[in-house]
């Protein structure tokens, strides 16, 4: 910090400030968003953008949602934090809602998807050790191109070597099969397997939905080998696919489910859901989270679940999904850039054709220039994960801008 600059200086921060003061593990855009309303965001210069990114499938009710603001204000005037020596009313209300709405009987609260998955992966080994103590049952089977978080354990279960490079030695006992290939899984799973871990839709791997027959076969193999089935619903959960949780649309029930992202609508919260029987392996002192079950986070999440878990909202997700996919297919065909558009609900991937392989980020950057925010999923898929309550008008305006962004480079 220079001598003439105080910590409270009113000088305008810029992208260059990031390079000066932040660890370089991110490469953010040059624009700095300052405020949002619904699915519209404004940057420091007052330019507006239609938000098709949703904070990477997080801001499921958009920006400045009145119900969330009300819950935040009311809870902030009561109590912010308690250690886990105590419980609290918002956490109990939220746990009740989640268990009422899902297969689960028990909930563990944490702060993020990575933490929820870390808890799940510890639990599957603990459960196997408790119930099959002499069988060496500790191996986890997951899938290539999966993403499960950034802790050392979760990057190893995720099937992308680029995220584990340089962090060796790595946790062992983890293998990876090809997603949607049941024969590949049959060659990996055995009686030493304690769990199979999968995303109902691979997110970072390219927006690849699980084939329903594949998911059912995974469930059957887990039952055959006394292995637990873990569904990572960090990105697909809380209405994203048109169901409160994607497993409900697949017709396959996991033993453990992890959830975060949209669960707090932008406020950090995550959870692991499971059954009473399995939860017994996570007894007093076996795991914890300082901020897990935070009253502020849970108060806000209660509103998010109430708003999203309605027939109107969930059916609306499916209708908006069809609208966006159809327009993206039209854009892809008109400019010869996308070979297919895939996904579930409002988790959509426009897959670059052979001519545009490896260049998805070019559409992202051009989008910023034309007033629309989207994402990538790997090098060749443009990802869309807008708020579930995005209006048809916002969709039309955003896709008009996205088409201009595509036209500018194609």
C-alpha positions in Angstrom: 0.0 0.0 0.0 1.4 3.4 -0.9 2.1 6.0 1.8 -0.6 8.3 0.6 -3.3 5.7 0.3 -5.4 4.7 3.4 -7.4 1.5 3.8 -10.5 3.6 3.4 -9.4 5.4 0.2 -12.2 6.3 -2.1 -10.1 5.6 -5.1 -11.7 3.4 -7.7 -10.6 -0.2 -7.5 -9.9 -2.0 -10.8 -9.0 -5.3 -12.2 -5.3 -4.3 -11.7 -5.9 -4.1 -8.0 -6.7 -7.8 -8.0 -3.3 -8.6 -9.4 -1.7 -6.5 -6.7 -3.4 -8.0 -3.7 -5.0 -11.3 -4.5 -3.5 -14.8 -4.8 -3.4 -15.5 -8.6 -5.5 -18.7 -8.6 -8.3 -16.8 -10.4 -8.4 -14.8 -13.6 -11.5 -12.6 -13.2 -13.0 -10.4 -15.9 -12.0 -6.8 -16.3 -15.5 -5.7 -15.3 -16.4 -5.4 -11.6 -20.1 -5.9 -10.9 -21.4 -3.6 -8.2 -25.2 -4.2 -7.9 -27.9 -6.5 -9.1 -31.7 -6.6 -9.4 -33.4 -9.8 -10.5 -31.4 -11.2 -13.4 -29.7 -7.9 -14.3 -26.3 -6.7 -13.0 -24.6 -3.3 -13.3 -20.8 -2.8 -13.3 -18.7 0.1 -11.9 -19.4 2.1 -15.0 -23.2 1.7 -14.9 -23.3 -0.8 -17.8 -26.0 -3.5 -17.4 -25.7 -7.2 -18.1 -28.3 -10.0 -18.3 -27.0 -12.7 -15.8 -27.1 -16.1 -17.4 -24.3 -17.3 -15.0 -26.1 -17.1 -11.7 -22.8 -17.0 -9.8 -22.2 -20.5 -11.2 -25.7 -21.8 -10.5 -25.8 -20.1 -7.1 -28.1 -17.1 -7.2 -31.2 -19.2 -7.9 -33.6 -16.3 -7.0 -31.6 -13.6 -8.7 -30.1 -10.6 -7.0 -31.7 -8.5 -4.3 -34.6 -10.9 -3.7 -37.0 -9.3 -1.2 -37.7 -12.4 0.8 -34.1 -13.2 1.3 -33.3 -9.6 2.2 -36.2 -9.7 4.8 -34.9 -12.9 6.3 -31.3 -11.6 6.5 -32.4 -8.4 8.2 -34.7 -10.1 10.7 -32.2 -12.8 11.7 -29.3 -10.3 11.8 -31.2 -8.4 14.5 -31.6 -11.6 16.6 -28.4 -13.8 16.6 -25.7 -14.3 14.0 -23.6 -17.2 15.3 -23.6 -19.9 17.9 -21.0 -22.7 18.2 -22.2 -26.2 17.7 -22.4 -26.5 21.5 -25.9 -25.2 20.8 -28.5 -25.7 18.0 -30.8 -22.9 16.7 -34.3 -22.5 15.3 -33.4 -21.6 11.7 -31.2 -24.7 11.4 -33.9 -27.0 12.8 -36.5 -25.5 10.5 -34.3 -26.0 7.5 -33.4 -29.5 8.4 -37.1 -30.4 8.8 -37.9 -28.9 5.4 -35.1 -30.9 3.7 -36.0 -34.2 5.3 -39.7 -33.7 4.6 -39.0 -33.0 0.9 -36.4 -35.8 0.3 -35.5 -39.4 1.0 -33.3 -38.3 3.9 -33.8 -38.5 7.6 -30.8 -36.6 8.8 -28.9 -33.5 7.8 -25.3 -32.2 8.4 -24.8 -28.5 7.7 -21.6 -26.9 6.5 -20.6 -23.9 4.3 -20.0 -25.1 0.8 -20.3 -28.0 -1.7 -16.7 -29.0 -1.2 -17.3 -29.3 2.5 -20.5 -31.3 2.0 -18.7 -33.7 -0.3 -15.8 -34.0 2.1 -18.3 -35.0 4.8 -19.9 -37.5 2.5 -16.7 -39.1 1.5 -15.5 -39.4 5.1 -18.9 -40.9 6.0 -18.9 -43.6 3.4 -15.5 -44.9 4.7 -16.5 -44.6 8.3 -19.8 -46.4 7.6 -17.9 -49.2 5.8 -15.4 -49.5 8.6 -18.2 -49.6 11.2 -20.3 -52.2 9.3 -17.7 -54.3 7.5 -14.7 -54.0 9.7 -12.7 -57.0 8.4 -13.3 -56.6 4.7 -11.0 -53.8 3.7 -14.0 -52.0 2.3 -12.6 -48.5 1.7 -12.4 -48.0 -2.1 -14.4 -45.2 -3.8 -15.5 -45.3 -7.4 -16.2 -42.1 -9.2 -16.2 -40.8 -12.8 -13.9 -39.2 -15.2 -14.5 -35.5 -15.8 -16.4 -35.2 -12.5 -16.0 -32.3 -10.2 -16.6 -32.6 -6.4 -14.8 -29.7 -4.8 -11.3 -28.3 -4.1 -10.2 -30.0 -0.9 -7.5 -32.6 -1.4 -9.9 -35.5 -0.9 -12.6 -34.0 -3.2 -10.3 -33.2 -6.0 -9.1 -36.8 -5.9 -12.6 -38.1 -6.1 -13.3 -35.7 -8.9 -12.0 -37.2 -12.2 -9.9 -34.3 -13.6 -6.1 -34.7 -13.2 -5.5 -31.0 -13.8 -6.9 -30.3 -10.3 -4.6 -32.8 -8.5 -1.4 -32.0 -10.4 1.3 -30.7 -8.0 -0.5 -31.8 -4.8 1.0 -35.3 -4.6 1.1 -37.6 -2.7 -2.7 -38.0 -3.0 -5.3 -39.9 -1.0 -5.5 -43.4 -2.4 -8.3 -46.0 -2.9 -10.1 -43.9 -5.6 -10.8 -45.1 -9.2 -12.6 -43.5 -12.1 -14.9 -45.0 -14.8 -16.4 -43.5 -17.9 -19.6 -41.7 -17.2 -22.8 -43.3 -18.7 -20.8 -46.5 -19.4 -22.1 -49.2 -17.1 -19.6 -51.8 -18.4 -16.8 -49.6 -17.3 -18.3 -49.4 -13.8 -18.8 -53.1 -13.6 -15.0 -53.5 -14.2 -14.2 -51.2 -11.2 -16.8 -52.0 -8.5 -16.3 -54.9 -6.2 -16.8 -56.0 -2.6 -13.9 -53.6 -1.5 -16.0 -50.7 -2.8 -17.5 -48.6 -0.1 -19.2 -46.1 -2.3 -19.9 -44.9 -5.9 -20.0 -41.1 -6.3 -21.8 -39.4 -9.2 -23.4 -36.1 -10.3 -26.8 -36.5 -11.9 -25.6 -34.0 -14.5 -21.8 -33.6 -14.8 -21.4 -29.8 -14.5 -17.7 -28.9 -14.9 -17.3 -31.9 -17.1 -19.5 -30.4 -19.9 -23.1 -30.4 -18.8 -23.6 -34.2 -19.4 -26.9 -35.6 -18.0 -26.8 -39.1 -16.5 -28.7 -41.6 -18.7 -31.7 -42.8 -16.5 -30.9 -46.4 -17.3 -27.3 -45.9 -16.4 -28.3 -44.3 -13.0 -30.6 -47.3 -12.3 -27.8 -49.7 -13.1 -25.4 -47.8 -10.8 -28.0 -48.2 -8.0 -28.3 -51.9 -8.6 -24.5 -52.5 -8.7 -24.2 -50.6 -5.4 -26.8 -52.8 -3.8 -25.1 -55.9 -5.1 -21.8 -55.0 -3.6 -23.1 -53.3 -0.4 -21.7 -50.0 -1.5 -23.3 -46.6 -0.8 -24.5 -44.4 -3.6 -23.6 -40.7 -3.2 -25.3 -38.1 -5.4 -23.4 -34.8 -5.7 -26.2 -32.4 -6.2 -24.2 -29.3 -5.4 -25.0 -27.9 -8.9 -28.1 -29.8 -9.8 -29.9 -29.3 -6.5 -32.6 -26.9 -5.3 -34.7 -26.7 -8.4 -32.0 -26.4 -11.0 -33.3 -29.3 -13.1 -37.0 -28.7 -12.6 -37.1 -31.0 -9.5 -36.1 -29.9 -6.0 -33.3 -32.5 -6.4 -32.4 -34.1 -9.7 -32.6 -37.7 -8.3 -36.3 -37.2 -8.1 -36.5 -36.9 -11.8 -34.1 -39.8 -12.4 -36.2 -42.2 -10.3 -33.0 -43.3 -8.5 -32.6 -42.7 -4.7 -29.1 -42.3 -3.3 -28.0 -43.1 0.2 -26.2 -39.8 0.6 -26.9 -36.5 -1.1 -24.8 -33.3 -1.0 -26.2 -29.9 -1.7 -25.0 -26.3 -1.6 -24.8 -23.5 -4.3 -28.4 -22.5 -4.9 -29.3 -23.6 -1.4 -28.3 -20.2 0.0 -29.1 -18.1 -3.1 -25.7 -16.5 -2.7 -25.2 -16.8 1.1 -22.7 -19.6 1.9 -24.3 -22.8 3.1 -24.1 -26.5 2.2 -25.5 -29.7 3.6 -25.1 -33.5 3.5 -28.3 -35.5 3.6 -28.6 -39.2 4.5 -30.6 -41.9 6.3 -30.8 -42.6 10.0 -29.0 -45.9 9.6 -26.0 -44.4 7.8 -25.9 -41.2 10.0 -25.1 -43.3 13.0 -21.5 -43.6 11.8 -21.1 -39.9 12.2 -21.4 -39.9 16.0 -20.4 -37.2 18.4 -16.9 -35.8 17.7 -16.4 -37.6 14.4 -16.8 -34.5 12.2 -17.6 -30.8 12.5 -17.9 -27.4 11.0 -17.4 -24.1 12.9 -20.0 -22.2 10.8 -22.2 -25.2 9.8 -25.8 -24.5 10.7 -25.1 -20.8 11.1 -28.4 -19.0 12.0 -28.0 -16.3 9.3 -27.3 -18.8 6.5 -30.2 -21.1 7.6 -32.7 -18.3 7.9 -32.0 -17.3 4.3 -31.9 -20.9 3.0 -35.4 -21.4 4.6 -36.7 -18.7 2.3 -34.9 -20.1 -0.8 -36.3 -23.6 -0.2 -39.9 -22.2 0.3 -39.7 -20.1 -2.8 -38.3 -22.8 -5.1 -40.0 -25.9 -3.9 -43.4 -25.1 -5.5 -45.0 -26.6 -8.6 -45.2 -23.2 -10.2 -41.4 -22.5 -9.8 -40.3 -26.0 -10.8 -42.6 -26.2 -13.8 -41.4 -22.8 -14.8 -37.9 -24.1 -14.9 -38.8 -26.7 -17.4 -40.7 -24.2 -19.6 -37.8 -21.7 -19.5 -35.3 -24.5 -20.3 -37.2 -25.4 -23.5 -37.3 -21.7 -24.5 -33.5 -21.1 -24.0 -32.5 -24.4 -25.6 -34.6 -23.7 -28.7 -33.1 -20.3 -29.1 -29.5 -21.5 -28.6 -30.0 -24.3 -31.1 -31.2 -21.6 -33.6 -28.1 -19.4 -32.9 -25.8 -22.4 -33.2 -27.3 -23.3 -36.6 -27.4 -19.8 -37.9 -23.7 -19.1 -37.1 -22.4 -22.6 -37.4 -20.9 -22.7 -33.9 -22.7 -25.3 -31.8 -23.1 -29.0 -32.6 -25.7 -29.6 -29.9 -27.4 -28.0 -26.9 -27.9 -30.3 -23.8 -28.6 -30.3 -20.1 -31.5 -30.5 -17.7 -33.7 -27.6 -16.6 -31.7 -24.4 -16.3 -28.3 -26.1 -16.4 -27.7 -25.9 -20.1 -24.6 -26.4 -22.2 -24.1 -25.2 -25.8 -21.4 -27.6 -27.2 -19.0 -26.0 -29.7 -18.7 -27.8 -33.0 -15.5 -29.0 -34.5 -14.6 -25.6 -35.9 -14.9 -24.0 -32.4 -13.4 -26.8 -30.2 -11.4 -25.3 -27.3 -12.8 -21.8 -27.9 -15.8 -21.6 -25.6 -14.2 -18.8 -23.6 -14.3 -16.5 -26.7 -18.1 -16.6 -26.5 -17.9 -15.7 -22.8 -15.7 -12.7 -23.4 -17.7 -11.5 -26.3 -20.8 -11.8 -24.1 -19.3 -9.4 -21.6 -18.7 -6.9 -24.3 -22.4 -7.2 -25.5 -24.0 -7.1 -22.0 -24.6 -10.7 -21.1 -22.9 -13.0 -18.5 -22.6 -16.7 -19.2 -20.1 -19.4 -18.3 -18.0 -22.2 -19.7 -17.9 -25.9 -18.7 -14.5 -27.1 -19.9 -12.9 -25.7 -23.0 -15.7 -26.4 -25.5 -19.0 -25.9 -23.8 -20.8 -22.5 -23.1 -22.8 -23.0 -19.9 -26.0 -21.2 -18.9 -27.2 -21.4 -15.3 -29.5 -18.4 -14.7 -31.8 -17.6 -11.8 -34.8 -20.0 -11.7 -37.1 -17.0 -11.6 -35.6 -15.2 -14.5 -38.4 -13.6 -16.6 -39.2 -14.3 -20.2 -38.3 -10.7 -21.0 -34.9 -11.1 -19.4 -34.4 -14.4 -21.3 -35.2 -12.7 -24.6 -33.0 -9.7 -24.0 -30.1 -11.8 -22.8 -30.3 -14.2 -25.8 -30.6 -11.2 -28.2 -27.3 -9.9 -26.7 -25.7 -13.4 -26.8 -26.6 -13.7 -30.4 -24.8 -10.4 -31.1 -21.9 -11.7 -29.1 -21.7 -14.8 -31.3 -22.2 -12.8 -34.5 -19.3 -10.6 -33.5 -16.8 -13.4 -33.5 -18.3 -16.0 -35.8 
